[in-house]
Structure formats: C-alpha cells, structure tokens
Amino acid sequence: MYGDEHKDLRRRLAPLFTIKALATYVTIQERTIRSHIERWLMMASNGSPLTLRVLCRDMNLETSQNVFVGPYLTPEMKEQFTKDYNAFNMGVMALPLDFPGCLYNKAKHAVRRLVAVLTECARQSRIRMNQGEEPECLLDFWTKEILREIEEAEDAGLPAPPHTSEKEVGHHVFDFLFAAQDASTSSLVWAVTLLDSHPKVLEKVRKEQSTLSSPLSLEKIRLMEYTQMVVREVLRFRPPATLVPHVARVNFPITETYTIPKGTIVFPSVFDSSFQGFTDPHSFDPDRFSPERQEDQRYKRNWLVFGAGPHQCLGQRYAVNHLTLFTSLFTSMVEFTRVPTPGQDELVYTPTIAPKDHGFFLLSKRK
C-alpha cells in the first residue's frame, strides 16, 4: 500500500499504539506471560527438559488474542481459534496445493474462519464502545476511533471512511495477529539462549529486576534501562525476519555500476545489515546501546529489524515491550540451563530464524 491511502490508514491506526493503549496492553501481557511461565514450571517439575520455541509460540498466540480481542473470545472460541491459527501457520510453509486435505487448502479455510471470528469481535466491540464503555483491548481502541470518524462523516453528509467496516477491521486485526507471532517467538527464544550463554549479562538483568516490584507497568518498563539494552541487542544480533521483500518504485542506484530497475522485487538482508557498522558486530554486547555509546543512533541505517521510512513497523513499541516484559518475568521467576545438543546454535528458518535445538532447556522455579 502506498501514497495517500497508506498514509490515511496509518493515521487511523495510530490510536492503537498511544501511551494509554500500550499501558492497557502491558497489564494484559504481564498477566498472560506470568500464567504461561507458571505452567511451564509445573511441566518442568519432573526434571524433563522443555522446548521453548513451542511454549513461546503458544504463549504469544494467547497474548495476542487477549491483547487484541480479549473480552470477545469465549474459552471455546479461543480453543478453535488456536486450532485454526496453527492450521494457517502450517499452510504458510506448505506447497500451495489447493485440494481438499492439503495443508494449503486447510489453511485457506482456517483463515476464513479466523476472519469471521474477528469480524464478530469487531461487531461486539462496536456495541460496547457505542455504550460508552472504556477500551479493554486493541480492538476497542480502534473501534472508538472508527465510531468517531463515522459520526463526523455522517454529520458532514459523507459516506463512512474506508477501512471502517467490521469485516475490513477483522482482516486488519488478523494481519496484526500474524505480525505478532513468529517474529516475536523467535526473539523470545533467542533472548533466553543468549542470556544463558552470557551469565554476566543475565546477572545484570536480574540485579535490575530485583529493584522493581509487581505488578509491572509502562512506567516500570521505562526504568528497565539495561533490560531494554539487552532486548535491542537480541534484536540486532538475531533479527527474526532476515529477508523482507520490497518493490523498487523508482530506478534505484545501489552502487556506481548497478541500478535496480523500477518494479523489481528486492530482498534486503536485515541479517547482514545488523552486522555492518557496529563495533565488534559479531559479539553479543548490550552496552553498545548505552547512553554513552548510542550505537543504535550512530548506526541507525543498519538497525533495520523494524524496517524504516513510511512502512516502519507500527507495532514496534508493543513488540519491544513484550520482549522486555518476558525477559523481566522469565529471568525473575526461572532458573534455566540449556541442555547441550549437537549444533544447537546453528540457524534454522521456520521461516523466522531459531536455534537448531529450538531452545532446549531445563527449567526450575527461582528462589
């Protein structure tokens, strides 16, 4: 999406990520993350190692459900939603064979059901917001803005603005859900594996967390200065989406001898960019993001994990908050030891990157 249509939609989505909205999400995120970690500790109580990637994937899906449309999903709806989303995920990685029984075909039907559920959530949100209720999830913040715009259009004798129908909203929320899943799962797993292999960094994170009490909040996340440096370094060192496709809208010279022709699909390597410019780039060094060094500013053109320009990720602050909250809670609640396996740190593409062992850990409750 480009031009005025793109600018208009991004303007409409801005209220979803205001300070007030993000503060609401933090409460939901903490509650969901904490409940999953407690469940993991119960699962690990028999001494068996667990695969974090699977656990984080399920935690992320429930967090997204709760944050995006929480009040409108019954337990039964959540269960079916999870099945359909997993079917969709399997279909994304499968050959596009559109025949009954094939993963792609199952995924296509799962997406229709998912969008139908999210459309119904949008309808229920519209009823609640029309009654003057306070927003309790991302959908509510958006609905409140949509109702205001529709009312202004009606007063001016104009049709409803674009992207405001319940079905369109359902489609967009599905896009948010997809964006919040695999990349975030990858980063959570890498955060734990990198902290395990860098005990001094882990010690500093825990020391900072010991000064903060529950419940957590947006204000307390701002105080997690070192933890946020760790989060940014995790994202630089192991950017989850290594290749992000773009289309050249003009003839674009990238060297003195080669110009990318207009209309060409280009796959910039976010992974390679993350190791260019930075000091000792192949070292995991959170201090590069300290106020003294400010490598995130000095090498801003290379830190592209959330994109850049007019298409930069809308949910960047939400994603960073999520990773910071998880790092805070996991390091405070859990003792963790990685179980060695051959080639455990080799990169696998799922399609986002993960360690070969998918995060194979022994977990126990931290005292």
C-alpha positions in Angstrom: 0.0 0.0 0.0 1.4 3.4 -1.0 0.6 7.1 -1.2 -2.4 8.8 0.4 -4.3 5.6 1.0 -1.3 4.2 3.0 -0.9 7.5 5.0 -4.6 7.6 5.7 -4.7 4.1 7.1 -1.6 4.5 9.2 -3.1 7.7 10.7 -6.2 5.8 11.6 -4.2 3.0 13.3 -2.1 5.4 15.4 -4.5 5.4 18.3 -3.9 1.7 18.7 -0.3 2.4 20.0 -0.7 5.5 22.1 0.8 5.6 25.7 -2.7 4.9 27.1 -3.3 1.9 24.8 0.2 0.5 25.4 -0.3 0.8 29.2 -3.5 -1.2 28.9 -1.7 -3.9 26.9 1.1 -4.2 29.4 -1.3 -5.3 32.1 -2.7 -8.0 29.8 0.7 -9.0 28.6 2.1 -9.4 32.1 -0.9 -11.5 33.3 -0.7 -13.8 30.3 3.1 -14.2 30.3 3.2 -14.9 34.0 0.5 -17.6 33.8 2.3 -19.4 31.0 5.7 -19.3 32.8 4.0 -20.8 35.9 2.5 -23.5 33.7 6.0 -24.2 32.2 7.5 -24.6 35.7 4.8 -27.2 36.6 5.6 -29.0 33.4 9.3 -29.0 34.2 8.9 -30.1 37.8 9.6 -33.8 36.8 13.1 -32.8 35.6 12.4 -33.2 31.9 13.8 -30.5 29.5 11.3 -28.4 27.5 11.4 -26.9 24.0 11.0 -23.2 24.5 10.0 -22.3 20.9 6.8 -24.4 21.1 6.0 -22.9 24.5 6.7 -19.3 23.4 4.6 -19.8 20.3 1.6 -20.8 22.3 2.1 -18.0 24.8 2.4 -15.4 22.0 -0.8 -16.6 20.4 -2.8 -16.3 23.7 -1.2 -13.0 24.4 -2.2 -11.7 21.0 -5.7 -13.0 21.5 -6.0 -11.3 24.9 -4.5 -8.0 23.9 -6.2 -7.7 20.5 -9.7 -9.0 21.1 -9.6 -10.4 24.7 -13.1 -9.6 26.0 -14.8 -11.1 23.0 -13.4 -14.6 22.8 -15.0 -17.3 24.9 -12.8 -20.3 26.0 -14.4 -22.4 23.3 -13.8 -19.7 20.7 -10.1 -19.5 21.9 -9.7 -23.2 21.5 -11.0 -23.3 17.9 -9.1 -20.1 17.2 -5.8 -21.7 18.2 -6.5 -24.8 16.1 -7.3 -22.6 13.1 -4.3 -20.4 13.5 -2.0 -23.4 13.8 -3.6 -24.8 10.6 -2.9 -21.5 8.9 0.7 -21.5 10.1 1.3 -25.0 8.7 -0.3 -23.9 5.4 2.1 -20.9 5.1 5.1 -23.3 5.0 3.4 -25.8 2.7 3.3 -26.2 -1.1 0.3 -24.2 -2.5 -1.8 -27.2 -3.5 -5.4 -26.1 -3.3 -7.0 -29.6 -2.9 -9.1 -31.0 -0.1 -6.9 -32.5 2.6 -3.8 -30.5 1.6 -2.2 -28.2 4.2 -2.6 -25.1 2.0 -6.3 -25.9 1.4 -6.9 -26.4 5.2 -5.1 -23.1 5.9 -7.3 -21.2 3.4 -10.5 -22.4 5.1 -8.9 -21.7 8.6 -8.2 -18.1 7.6 -11.9 -17.6 6.6 -13.0 -18.9 10.0 -10.4 -16.7 11.8 -11.5 -13.6 9.9 -15.2 -14.4 10.6 -14.4 -14.7 14.3 -12.5 -11.4 14.3 -15.3 -9.7 12.4 -17.8 -10.9 15.0 -15.4 -9.5 17.7 -15.4 -6.1 15.8 -19.2 -6.2 15.9 -19.3 -6.8 19.6 -16.7 -4.1 20.3 -18.8 -1.6 18.3 -21.8 -2.4 20.6 -19.7 -1.9 23.8 -18.0 1.3 22.6 -21.3 2.7 21.5 -22.5 2.3 25.1 -19.6 4.4 26.3 -17.5 1.6 27.9 -13.8 2.0 28.4 -11.4 0.2 25.9 -10.1 -3.1 27.2 -8.2 -4.3 24.2 -6.6 -3.1 20.9 -9.9 -3.6 19.0 -11.7 -1.3 21.4 -9.2 1.5 20.9 -9.6 1.2 17.2 -13.4 0.9 17.4 -13.6 4.1 19.4 -11.7 5.9 16.8 -13.8 4.4 14.0 -17.1 5.4 15.6 -15.8 9.0 16.0 -14.8 9.1 12.3 -18.1 7.6 11.1 -20.1 10.2 13.2 -18.0 13.0 11.7 -18.6 11.7 8.2 -22.4 11.4 8.8 -22.5 15.0 10.2 -20.8 16.2 7.0 -23.1 14.1 4.8 -20.3 11.9 3.6 -20.1 8.1 3.4 -18.2 6.1 6.1 -14.4 6.4 5.7 -12.6 3.4 4.1 -11.3 0.6 6.3 -14.1 1.0 8.8 -16.4 -1.9 8.1 -16.5 -4.7 10.6 -15.1 -7.2 8.0 -12.2 -4.9 7.0 -11.4 -4.4 10.6 -11.4 -8.2 11.1 -9.0 -8.6 8.2 -6.6 -6.0 9.6 -6.7 -7.5 13.1 -5.8 -10.8 11.5 -2.8 -9.1 9.9 -1.7 -7.8 13.4 -2.1 -11.2 14.8 0.2 -12.7 12.1 2.7 -9.9 12.6 2.9 -10.5 16.3 3.6 -14.2 16.2 6.6 -15.9 14.6 9.0 -12.9 14.8 8.2 -12.4 18.5 8.6 -16.2 19.2 12.0 -16.2 17.5 13.2 -13.2 19.6 11.9 -14.7 22.9 13.8 -17.9 22.3 17.0 -16.1 21.3 16.7 -13.9 24.4 16.8 -16.9 26.7 19.6 -18.7 24.8 21.8 -15.6 24.7 21.3 -14.9 28.4 22.2 -18.5 29.2 25.4 -18.2 27.2 26.3 -14.7 28.7 25.9 -15.2 32.5 27.3 -11.7 33.3 24.6 -10.1 31.2 22.0 -12.3 32.9 23.3 -11.2 36.3 23.0 -7.5 35.5 19.4 -8.1 34.2 18.4 -9.9 37.4 20.0 -7.2 39.5 18.0 -4.5 37.7 14.8 -6.6 38.0 15.3 -7.0 41.8 14.6 -3.3 42.2 11.2 -3.5 40.6 8.0 -4.9 42.1 4.9 -6.4 40.6 2.6 -5.5 39.0 4.6 -4.2 36.2 3.6 -1.1 34.2 4.6 1.0 31.3 6.4 3.3 33.7 8.4 0.4 35.2 9.3 -0.8 31.8 10.9 2.6 31.1 13.0 2.1 34.3 14.4 -1.2 32.8 17.2 0.6 31.0 19.7 -2.3 31.0 17.0 -4.9 30.2 15.9 -2.8 27.2 19.5 -2.6 26.0 19.6 -6.4 26.1 16.4 -6.6 24.2 17.7 -4.3 21.5 20.9 -6.3 21.2 18.9 -9.6 20.9 17.0 -8.0 18.0 20.2 -6.8 16.4 22.2 -9.9 16.9 19.4 -12.3 15.8 16.9 -10.3 13.7 13.9 -12.7 13.4 12.9 -11.8 9.8 16.1 -12.0 7.9 14.8 -11.0 4.5 11.9 -8.5 4.0 10.7 -8.1 0.4 10.3 -4.6 -1.1 9.4 -3.3 -4.5 11.5 -0.6 -6.2 9.1 2.2 -7.0 11.8 4.1 -9.0 15.0 3.2 -10.7 17.3 3.0 -7.6 21.1 3.1 -7.8 22.7 0.9 -5.2 26.3 1.2 -6.5 28.1 3.3 -9.1 27.7 0.4 -11.6 24.2 -1.0 -10.9 20.8 0.4 -10.7 17.8 -1.6 -9.6 15.1 -1.2 -12.3 11.7 0.2 -11.2 9.2 -2.5 -10.4 11.9 -5.0 -9.2 11.2 -7.1 -6.1 14.1 -6.6 -3.8 15.0 -8.7 -0.7 17.3 -6.6 1.5 19.1 -8.7 4.1 18.2 -7.4 7.5 20.5 -10.0 9.0 23.6 -8.9 7.1 22.8 -5.2 7.8 22.8 -5.9 11.5 26.5 -6.8 11.4 27.6 -3.8 9.4 29.0 -0.6 11.0 28.5 -1.7 14.6 31.5 -2.1 16.9 32.7 -5.7 17.0 29.4 -6.7 15.5 29.6 -10.5 16.0 29.8 -10.0 19.7 26.7 -10.0 21.9 27.2 -6.7 23.6 24.1 -4.9 25.1 26.3 -2.0 26.2 26.5 -0.8 22.6 23.0 0.7 23.2 24.1 2.5 26.4 23.7 6.3 26.6 27.5 6.6 26.3 27.9 4.6 23.1 24.5 5.1 21.4 25.2 2.7 18.6 21.5 2.5 17.8 21.8 6.1 16.8 25.2 6.0 15.2 24.3 3.0 13.0 20.6 3.7 12.7 20.7 3.0 9.0 21.9 -0.6 9.7 19.5 -1.5 12.6 16.5 -2.4 10.3 14.7 -5.1 12.4 11.5 -3.0 12.3 12.1 -1.5 8.9 12.4 2.1 8.1 10.6 5.0 6.4 6.8 5.2 5.8 6.4 1.4 6.2 8.3 1.1 9.5 6.5 -1.4 11.8 3.5 0.2 13.5 3.8 -2.2 16.5 7.4 -1.6 17.2 6.9 -0.3 20.8 4.4 -3.0 21.5 6.9 -5.7 20.3 9.7 -4.3 22.4 7.5 -4.0 25.5 6.5 -7.7 25.0 10.1 -8.9 24.8 11.1 -6.7 27.7 8.3 -7.9 29.9 9.0 -11.6 29.0 12.7 -11.1 29.8 11.9 -9.4 33.1 9.4 -12.1 34.2 11.4 -15.1 32.9 14.7 -14.1 34.5 13.0 -13.3 37.8 10.9 -16.4 38.0 13.0 -19.1 36.4 16.4 -20.8 36.8 17.3 -22.2 33.4 20.0 -24.4 32.0 20.4 -25.3 28.3 20.7 -29.0 27.5 23.6 -29.4 25.1 22.8 -30.8 21.7 25.0 -31.1 18.5 25.0 -27.8 16.5 22.4 -26.3 18.9 23.2 -22.7 17.8 23.0 -23.3 14.1 20.3 -21.2 12.4 17.1 -22.8 11.2 14.5 -21.0 9.2 10.9 -21.5 10.4 10.5 -19.1 8.4 11.9 -16.7 11.1 15.3 -17.8 12.5 15.6 -20.1 15.5 18.5 -22.0 17.1 18.7 -25.6 15.8 17.6 -27.0 19.2 14.6 -24.6 19.3 15.6 -23.7 22.8 16.0 -27.0 24.7 16.1 -26.1 28.5 15.8 -27.5 32.0 13.7 -25.1 34.0 13.1 -24.7 37.7 11.5 -22.2 40.0 13.8 -19.4 41.1 14.0 -19.0 44.8 
